[in-house]
Amino acid sequence: MFGIFGIFLQAAAGHMLYLALHLESGSFPRPLTAAEEQAAFAAMALGDRTARDKLIRHNLRLVAHVAKKYYTTPDRQDDFISIGTIGLIKAVDTYDPSRTVRFASYASQCIQNELRMHLRRVRREAGTLSLQEPLEGENGMLTLADTLPDEAVMEEDCERRDAAARLRTLVEQLPERDRQLLTLRYGLGGGAPLTQQEVAARFGISRSYVSRLEKRALSELARRW
C-alpha cells in the first residue's frame, strides 16, 4: 500500500493529502457541469493552478468508476484509485479543449492506460509465479493455468486493443483535415483504406500535397504517442 502511494507521491505530491482524505471517507466531489469544466480549462490555460486542482478533484469520481473494473477485492480499491488518479492528472495536463473529444472520454482512456501499465508491470515482476499454483479459496482444485485460454495470445490481444483505443483518441485530437485524411487513408472509420490519389481526389488537392499532409499528421501522432 505504501509503495503504491510512494509512486503516486512522485507524480502528484500536491494532491496527496486531499486524495488520502477522500480515499478514507470514500466520498468524492460532484462532477463539474460542461460550463464549469470549460471555464476551468480556460482558467488553467491562463496559468491558474487552482483551476487545475479543481479539474482533478471533481473528476475523482470518474477515477473510482473506472478503477472498480480492475480490482477484485475491496482492500485493493485505494491502490487502484491512487494509480488511476495519476492517469487523471496526465489527462488534465494534456487535454486540448479545442478538440471534439469530450474530456470524460479522454480522461477515462488515460486512467485505463495507467491501470493497465501497472498491471503489466506487476505481471512482469511476478513472472516466477507458477501457473500450477492453486487459486485462493479454491482448495487446490483450480489453478491459474485452468483460468487461461488455450491460446497464449490473450495478453497480446489486450495490448493491441489498448494501443488501438489510445491511437483512436490521439487521432480525434488532430486538426480536422488531418483527422479526416488519416481516417480515409487507413480506413479508421470502418471503410476500406484509400490510396493517396483517391484521397487527393476527395480533397481536391494534389497527391504530393496529400503525401506531405499525411507525413506531418503521422509525425504528430508519433510525437504525442
Secondary structure, DSSP 8 states (H G I E B T S, - for coil): -HHHHHHHHHH-GGGHHHHHHHHHHT-------HHHHHHHHHHHHTT-HHHHHHHHHTTHHHHHHHHTTT-SSGGGHHHHHHHHHHHHHHHHHH--TTSSS-HHHHHHHHHHHHHHHHHHHHHHHTTT--TTSB-TTTTTS-BGGGGS-SSTTHHHHHHHHHHHHHHHHHHHTS-HHHHHHHHHHHTTTSS----HHHHHHHHTS-HHHHHHHHHHHHHHHHHH-
